């Protein structure tokens, strides 16, 4: 994203009171205890196993680790993961 586009988006968030996650294309992550993670605004599934989930984001990746993972729901930009959540990490685009 160009610097100009980033400035315009930041202005829209700050002055028009628009949701930052939508305008800046950021993920929205909702964690319920250690058993559910609901993620919106992802660009696709990269890795899935019973101990790891990695999703592509505009600025890199989100990696979730734990145990007994089950994908309860998956839509084009949303996913609901169930299991024992241990860690949620944001990884830059150059790290996979």
Phi and psi in degrees as GROMACS dihedral restraints (atoms count N, CA, C in turn):
[ dihedral_restraints ]
;  ai    aj    ak    al  type     phi  dphi    fc
    3     4     5     6     1   -72.4    20    10
    4     5     6     7     1   160.2    20    10
    6     7     8     9     1   -62.5    20    10
    7     8     9    10     1   -36.4    20    10
    9    10    11    12     1   -63.1    20    10
   10    11    12    13     1   -45.8    20    10
   12    13    14    15     1   -61.8    20    10
   13    14    15    16     1   -40.9    20    10
   15    16    17    18     1   -62.7    20    10
   16    17    18    19     1   -41.6    20    10
   18    19    20    21     1   -63.2    20    10
   19    20    21    22     1   -44.0    20    10
   21    22    23    24     1   -62.2    20    10
   22    23    24    25     1   -44.2    20    10
   24    25    26    27     1   -64.0    20    10
   25    26    27    28     1   -41.4    20    10
   27    28    29    30     1   -63.7    20    10
   28    29    30    31     1   -41.3    20    10
   30    31    32    33     1   -62.0    20    10
   31    32    33    34     1   -40.6    20    10
   33    34    35    36     1   -62.2    20    10
   34    35    36    37     1   -40.5    20    10
   36    37    38    39     1   -66.1    20    10
   37    38    39    40     1   -48.2    20    10
   39    40    41    42     1   -71.0    20    10
   40    41    42    43     1   -42.2    20    10
   42    43    44    45     1   -99.9    20    10
   43    44    45    46     1   -23.4    20    10
   45    46    47    48     1  -104.3    20    10
   46    47    48    49     1     0.4    20    10
   48    49    50    51     1    56.1    20    10
   49    50    51    52     1    39.8    20    10
   51    52    53    54     1   -87.8    20    10
   52    53    54    55     1   152.1    20    10
   54    55    56    57     1   -61.9    20    10
   55    56    57    58     1   126.2    20    10
   57    58    59    60     1   -66.2    20    10
   58    59    60    61     1   -34.6    20    10
   60    61    62    63     1   -64.4    20    10
   61    62    63    64     1   -34.2    20    10
   63    64    65    66     1   -78.5    20    10
   64    65    66    67     1   -49.1    20    10
   66    67    68    69     1   -67.1    20    10
   67    68    69    70     1   -42.9    20    10
   69    70    71    72     1   -89.7    20    10
   70    71    72    73     1     4.3    20    10
   72    73    74    75     1    56.0    20    10
   73    74    75    76     1    45.2    20    10
   75    76    77    78     1   -95.2    20    10
   76    77    78    79     1   152.2    20    10
   78    79    80    81     1   -74.0    20    10
   79    80    81    82     1   147.1    20    10
   81    82    83    84     1  -110.1    20    10
   82    83    84    85     1   118.4    20    10
   84    85    86    87     1  -118.3    20    10
   85    86    87    88     1   123.2    20    10
   87    88    89    90     1  -114.8    20    10
   88    89    90    91     1   120.9    20    10
   90    91    92    93     1  -111.6    20    10
   91    92    93    94     1   128.0    20    10
   93    94    95    96     1  -110.7    20    10
   94    95    96    97     1   104.9    20    10
   96    97    98    99     1    58.7    20    10
   97    98    99   100     1  -136.2    20    10
   99   100   101   102     1  -115.2    20    10
  100   101   102   103     1    19.2    20    10
  102   103   104   105     1  -116.2    20    10
  103   104   105   106     1   -21.4    20    10
  105   106   107   108     1  -133.7    20    10
  106   107   108   109     1   142.6    20    10
  108   109   110   111     1  -133.1    20    10
  109   110   111   112     1   126.0    20    10
  111   112   113   114     1  -114.3    20    10
  112   113   114   115     1   121.5    20    10
  114   115   116   117     1  -121.8    20    10
  115   116   117   118     1   128.7    20    10
  117   118   119   120     1  -113.8    20    10
  118   119   120   121     1   159.2    20    10
  120   121   122   123     1    68.8    20    10
  121   122   123   124     1    35.3    20    10
  123   124   125   126     1   -94.2    20    10
  124   125   126   127     1   163.7    20    10
  126   127   128   129     1  -107.8    20    10
  127   128   129   130     1     4.8    20    10
  129   130   131   132     1   142.6    20    10
  130   131   132   133     1   158.4    20    10
  132   133   134   135     1   -83.6    20    10
  133   134   135   136     1   127.5    20    10
  135   136   137   138     1  -101.9    20    10
  136   137   138   139     1   -48.9    20    10
  138   139   140   141     1  -138.0    20    10
  139   140   141   142     1   137.6    20    10
  141   142   143   144     1  -144.1    20    10
  142   143   144   145     1   130.2    20    10
  144   145   146   147     1  -148.8    20    10
  145   146   147   148     1  -176.4    20    10
  147   148   149   150     1   -75.4    20    10
  148   149   150   151     1    -3.2    20    10
  150   151   152   153     1  -125.4    20    10
  151   152   153   154     1    -5.8    20    10
  153   154   155   156     1  -150.5    20    10
  154   155   156   157     1   141.9    20    10
  156   157   158   159     1  -133.5    20    10
  157   158   159   160     1   128.7    20    10
  159   160   161   162     1  -128.1    20    10
  160   161   162   163     1   127.9    20    10
  162   163   164   165     1  -118.8    20    10
  163   164   165   166     1   143.0    20    10
  165   166   167   168     1   -79.9    20    10
  166   167   168   169     1   135.7    20    10
  168   169   170   171     1  -124.2    20    10
  169   170   171   172     1   169.7    20    10
  171   172   173   174     1   -59.1    20    10
  172   173   174   175     1   -39.9    20    10
  174   175   176   177     1  -101.8    20    10
  175   176   177   178     1    12.1    20    10
  177   178   179   180     1   148.1    20    10
  178   179   180   181     1  -128.4    20    10
  180   181   182   183     1  -137.6    20    10
  181   182   183   184     1   155.3    20    10
  183   184   185   186     1  -115.4    20    10
  184   185   186   187     1   127.0    20    10
  186   187   188   189     1  -117.4    20    10
  187   188   189   190     1   128.3    20    10
  189   190   191   192     1  -119.3    20    10
  190   191   192   193     1   129.0    20    10
  192   193   194   195     1  -120.9    20    10
  193   194   195   196     1   155.3    20    10
  195   196   197   198     1   167.7    20    10
  196   197   198   199     1  -147.1    20    10
  198   199   200   201     1  -139.4    20    10
  199   200   201   202     1   159.9    20    10
  201   202   203   204     1    56.1    20    10
  202   203   204   205     1    42.0    20    10
  204   205   206   207     1   -73.4    20    10
  205   206   207   208     1   138.4    20    10
  207   208   209   210     1  -138.7    20    10
  208   209   210   211     1   129.6    20    10
  210   211   212   213     1   -82.0    20    10
  211   212   213   214     1   113.0    20    10
  213   214   215   216     1   -84.3    20    10
  214   215   216   217     1   -31.2    20    10
  216   217   218   219     1  -153.7    20    10
  217   218   219   220     1   140.0    20    10
  219   220   221   222     1  -143.6    20    10
  220   221   222   223     1   119.8    20    10
  222   223   224   225     1  -117.3    20    10
  223   224   225   226     1   173.2    20    10
  225   226   227   228     1   -53.0    20    10
  226   227   228   229     1   -35.3    20    10
  228   229   230   231     1  -126.7    20    10
  229   230   231   232     1    11.3    20    10
  231   232   233   234     1  -135.2    20    10
  232   233   234   235     1   149.5    20    10
  234   235   236   237     1  -149.9    20    10
  235   236   237   238     1   141.5    20    10
  237   238   239   240     1  -119.0    20    10
  238   239   240   241     1   118.6    20    10
  240   241   242   243     1  -111.4    20    10
  241   242   243   244     1   136.0    20    10
  243   244   245   246     1  -122.4    20    10
  244   245   246   247     1   141.7    20    10
  246   247   248   249     1   156.4    20    10
  247   248   249   250     1  -166.9    20    10
  249   250   251   252     1   -94.4    20    10
  250   251   252   253     1   106.6    20    10
  252   253   254   255     1   -83.7    20    10
  253   254   255   256     1   127.1    20    10
  255   256   257   258     1  -106.5    20    10
  256   257   258   259     1   -41.6    20    10
  258   259   260   261     1  -151.9    20    10
  259   260   261   262     1   141.6    20    10
  261   262   263   264     1  -125.3    20    10
  262   263   264   265     1   124.4    20    10
  264   265   266   267     1  -129.6    20    10
  265   266   267   268     1   146.8    20    10
  267   268   269   270     1  -104.6    20    10
  268   269   270   271     1   123.4    20    10
  270   271   272   273     1  -113.2    20    10
  271   272   273   274     1   136.8    20    10
  273   274   275   276     1   -63.4    20    10
  274   275   276   277     1   161.1    20    10
  276   277   278   279     1   -61.3    20    10
  277   278   279   280     1   -28.7    20    10
  279   280   281   282     1   -81.7    20    10
  280   281   282   283     1    -5.7    20    10
  282   283   284   285     1  -106.5    20    10
  283   284   285   286     1   132.7    20    10
